[in-house]
Amino acid sequence: MVDGLSSRLVPDALWEIVEPLLPGFRARPQGGGRAAIDDRAVFTAIVYVLTSGCAWRHLPPSFGVSVPTAHRRFTTWVRAGVFDELHRRVLDRLGAGGDLDWSAAILDAAHVRAKRGSLTGPSPVDRGKNGSKIHILSPVVSELPAVRSRRGPRRRRPGRLRADKGYDYPVHRRWLRARGIVPRIARRGVDSSERLGRYRWKIERTLAWLSGYRRLTMRYERHGENFASFLQLAAALTCFKKLTK
């Protein structure tokens, strides 16, 4: 059963993308030390934590990876930028296949309650309770990676950016226009609250995809970069599913 679960969590096609990104294990020159652990087993355990939402200490032993090893390897890969790069590689494949629509992007955000840690703040919609804000599109515009295209050079700018009234500031419009992006931001007191409505289903769909990864529904990570890496991994897995259709 575990073999079947593992193959569903990390199919061979996904592992082919992941494996070259992982830092290699280096044996200690003096000998001894920890033995090398199968990277695929560790990565599968991390995906299980993300999808199931279980605490690290509840990681099933049937994955063949101890809890300290899984968590330690996860933090090592976070520092190495593995999950961010994985998302980029999957986007590259989608872009090369002509499966990315650059005509417009939509920016919105969702607040996730957090137990503790950096990159948190009071929620404006949940009685001021502490949490983290996830912006969709994420990373936000200035941090969009250059993604392969079916033809021509890599691209990193959408033609238009749609956003609701929460982003209605002149500085945002000036910033977008300076970069050749047409702003489509609802204006306070002018535009109907339904301006973004006909496009909002795309945001709601994306949030539904991400909330399917139970580790993202409540933030337990003390360090903001760990939570961000879980988010990047969820985005990469979501995009990978589009590759296989």
VENQUI-V252207 format. One record per residue. N is the residue number from 1. NEAR is the number of other C-alpha atoms within 10 Angstrom. Layout:
n=(N:N)
near=(NEAR:NEAR)
This chain:
n=(1:2:3:4:5:6:7:8:9:10:11:12:13:14:15:16:17:18:19:20:21:22:23:24:25:26:27:28:29:30:31:32:33:34:35:36:37:38:39:40:41:42:43:44:45:46:47:48:49:50:51:52:53:54:55:56:57:58:59:60:61:62:63:64:65:66:67:68:69:70:71:72:73:74:75:76:77:78:79:80:81:82:83:84:85:86:87:88:89:90:91:92:93:94:95:96:97:98:99:100:101:102:103:104:105:106:107:108:109:110:111:112:113:114:115:116:117:118:119:120:121:122:123:124:125:126:127:128:129:130:131:132:133:134:135:136:137:138:139:140:141:142:143:144:145:146:147:148:149:150:151:152:153:154:155:156:157:158:159:160:161:162:163:164:165:166:167:168:169:170:171:172:173:174:175:176:177:178:179:180:181:182:183:184:185:186:187:188:189:190:191:192:193:194:195:196:197:198:199:200:201:202:203:204:205:206:207:208:209:210:211:212:213:214:215:216:217:218:219:220:221:222:223:224:225:226:227:228:229:230:231:232:233:234:235:236:237:238:239:240:241:242:243:244:245)
near=(7:10:10:9:13:18:14:11:18:20:13:11:11:19:15:11:13:21:15:11:16:17:13:10:11:8:12:9:7:6:7:8:9:8:9:10:15:11:19:15:16:21:23:22:28:21:21:23:21:21:19:15:19:14:12:17:10:10:19:16:10:11:16:14:20:18:18:11:12:23:17:12:18:21:16:14:19:18:13:14:15:22:25:21:17:24:22:20:19:24:24:21:19:21:20:17:14:13:15:16:11:14:11:15:20:19:18:19:15:15:20:19:21:24:15:17:17:14:15:21:17:16:18:11:9:12:8:10:16:18:23:24:16:18:13:17:16:16:14:12:15:11:9:15:18:14:20:22:21:15:10:8:10:15:14:16:21:18:15:19:20:19:22:21:17:12:17:15:13:9:10:13:17:13:13:19:13:10:12:12:19:17:18:19:23:21:17:14:8:8:13:12:13:11:17:18:11:8:14:18:11:13:17:14:11:16:16:11:14:19:15:17:23:16:24:23:15:16:21:18:17:15:14:16:16:18:21:20:20:24:22:21:22:24:23:21:22:18:16:21:11:11:16:8:5)
